[in-house]
Amino acid sequence: MVGEKNEALLKVENISLAFGGVRALEEVSFDVMRGEVRAIIGPNGAGKSSMLNVINGFYHPQKGSITYKNRRRAQMKPHAAAAAGIARTFQNIALFRGMSALDNIMTGRVHKMKRGFLWQALHIGPARREEMENRAFVEGIIDFLEIQAIRRVPVGRLPYGLQKRVELGRALAAEPDLLLLDEPMAGMNLEEKEDMCRFILDVNEQFGTTIALIEHDMGVVMDISDRVVVLDHGKKLADGTPAEVRGDQAVVDAYLGVARG
Amino acid sequence: MAADTFPKLLEERARHGGGRPALREKEFGIWRTLTWADARREIHELACGFAAAGVRRGERVAVIGDNRPELYLSLCAAQCLGAVPVPLYQDAVAAETQFVLDHSGARLVVAEDQEQVDKILEARERCPEVKKIVYSDGRGMRHYDDEILQSYESLLDAGRAHARAQPDFVEREIAQGCGGDAAVLLYTSGTTGEPKGVVLSHENVLVTCRNLVKFDRLSEREEVLAYLPMAWVGDHIFSYGQAYCAGFCVSCPESAATVMHDMREIGPTYFFAPPRIFESLLTTVMIRMEDAGAVKKKMFGFFLGVARRVGADILNRKPVAAGQRFLYALGRWLVYEPLKDAMGFGRVRLAYTAGEAIGPEIFDFYRSLGMNIKQLYGQTEGAVFVTAQPDGEVYPDSVGKPSPQVELRFGDNGEVLYRSPGVFQSYYKNPEATAKTRTEDGWVRTGDAGFLDERGHLHIVDRAADVGKLNDGTLFAPKFIENKLKFFPHIKEAVVFGDRRDFCAALVNIDLEAVGNWAERNNIPYASYQELAARPEVYAMIADSVQTVNRGLAADKQLCNSQIRRFVVLHKELDADDGELTRTRKVRRRHIVEKYAVLVDALYGGESHCFVEVAVTFEDGRVGAVSGDLQIMDAEPCAPQPLAEAA
């Protein structure tokens, strides 16, 4: 791991994003420290996924800046983000449904494979060696996520909770410095949620990966995050430790729907 | 002289043919092999590590986790020091684990991973004798700083340091052991009361295993997959005892969920499973065949028919017509072998099932495919093997002949008693229970009732406590007869009476789904369960089944008088809500006798009809009554017959 704790890995400043007349984000600023688990929460339509897409380079904000690894940009580009060590998962799972879990996770290594198309097609010498090294790394992830039994199963045949786990595996395969998780617990039952929480904490602890996650389930977020930023209607409502956020009157109102007076 | 303890056997294995595989584990997607020489080296290091951690002769070392090479090595390492390994059930709840830890007084625990370590840590407060917990997989334990914890690797390091200081320490320790020493402490799960710790000596396990290796001609080339709980005596005998005696390799699955994949990859030649595993595999195959194309389905159906007709005979080396033989050979190539391969049984030479009765059609299915599946009867107290079916003498309803050096005897109520070299030393710290189970001259009471047929095969009929007598003094085993009835798909439940009666009579429950399907196919109209149950066609079908059961019973001298003379098809399903069954769907005999007293009287009173009204509890909790005039039918008993030839 490069750098130390207590140093911001990512900083977003005064981000504003609009789609036509709809303002998705307004002047949002926060930072993510190295090695922390950072949550972005908020009611539906608060702009959480938009925020993640801005960091990831899917959306280009009209205003503001993104500072990642001390480099300041007006916007990210997805491939540049991936090359710089940002990996993500999606709210609606974006895996190759016809491919096995193993192959899906292998695609996460694509940035680490240097050999060209021809080499890989021939599958000899250095290409073969490279594939073996990467496969060994992926097997480590499979072991870590305890999905040995579904290694060869096409992802489309897996239940939802396991698909989410495979997607996390693919993100981990890129050895990210910053891992973005878009609602990793959505649609899961309690047991699957608990499993996923444990994996997130283990990833953070064992690999030292910095994690930014969006989540709906307040209980889960409060348990596993170091700091929480709350969005509502595209604006930042609160920012702090789970305890601070929980006590924040504005947050309580936003969640309980009380008119602000 | 042959080795009299497992560690001595290990030394032999490592000296002769030490390059052969001993243990295999799939890790990171690749099978890694440990040879006997590797195993010996690691076991020695482990033993030194245990000694450095303060384990002394006679003390206990607990082992908990899934089947892992480290844990199997730990068993032998403890035995090297003369300590007694205690394998624990990996999925037991904390309270149970704590009981066993405390009762066994284990000094050191080898745990697989964080999950098990947590359980032990929780139990530790009440188990002051636990001085060290060794874990083999440190994942998720970075913040565990309890001094009692030590990683497997650092224990090996400590062991190596210890070995440098005292180079021939382990050899000297091994030499001190003898066959009469306790080899292992196995806790029986105990459906009633607290678990009991069965102490088996090296001799108990070794002699039993050696006998069985000879009996089944097991060689060092067998392949075995260790997937059953290590705490269960079956696994200890199959994956440890016999592996050492025959010198074959034991493979550990990657995880509990991958067992079926691993089966296919390893291709075991020797396999053990309780009946439900064979059952569920068969069901999976049948369901998948439903989705197959028409040609495949047809081929499958046709060749299974061929197998059903002649497969068992071919396996038993009986004469079979050349044409059938040819069809069977073709079927083997087209269907049987690919099917067995899909189930992971492609190379199985010998399979055992035990624990409970296996359905004859399931048993016959596998045998007809050419798989040599056999039944055995055993107990923890006898190092598993009491009886087993010899090759060529396999009958679906018996559990085989007494194993080598096993003597059988029968108590008053038909209880099976045995005496063998495998008979356990004692229940640990429980002399009363020991005295209750084992007689002074070494006979063990099994608690099961059974009898020997004229072929010398043992039949287990029931728990001895449930067995009664007919008025003519012959054995009456209700569950045995009920099970035979229940093996018919259209019979859901059956209750047989006969204790202190002149003959046997039965209450039968039809299976609504099976019989309903059958009725639809045969254009038999019905509006309700009650109406269906009373149809003469249904009665005829049940009468037919009863007749078949009677024919089977007539073949047994002891059970010939237990043939069912009268029966009635009940108008309501026996239900746990009405207190007629337990929640695990076992018949509550006494309650049924009271509730259906009128019917039982009619059965024995000779009437042909009986009006019955019984209370029912509906699903919403309301109580009502169903009544009906039930027909009572007579069944013809069969004359005693000679035994059927091997199935």
Chai-1 contact restraints between the chains, C-beta under 6 A:
chainA,res_idxA,chainB,res_idxB,connection_type,confidence,min_distance_angstrom,max_distance_angstrom,comment,restraint_id
A,E139,B,F28,contact,1.0,0.0,6.0,A-B,restraint_1
A,E139,B,G29,contact,1.0,0.0,6.0,A-B,restraint_2
A,D143,B,F28,contact,1.0,0.0,6.0,A-B,restraint_3
A,Q148,B,E254,contact,1.0,0.0,6.0,A-B,restraint_4
A,Q148,B,S255,contact,1.0,0.0,6.0,A-B,restraint_5
A,Q148,B,T258,contact,1.0,0.0,6.0,A-B,restraint_6
A,A149,B,A257,contact,1.0,0.0,6.0,A-B,restraint_7
A,A149,B,T258,contact,1.0,0.0,6.0,A-B,restraint_8
A,D202,B,G140,contact,1.0,0.0,6.0,A-B,restraint_9
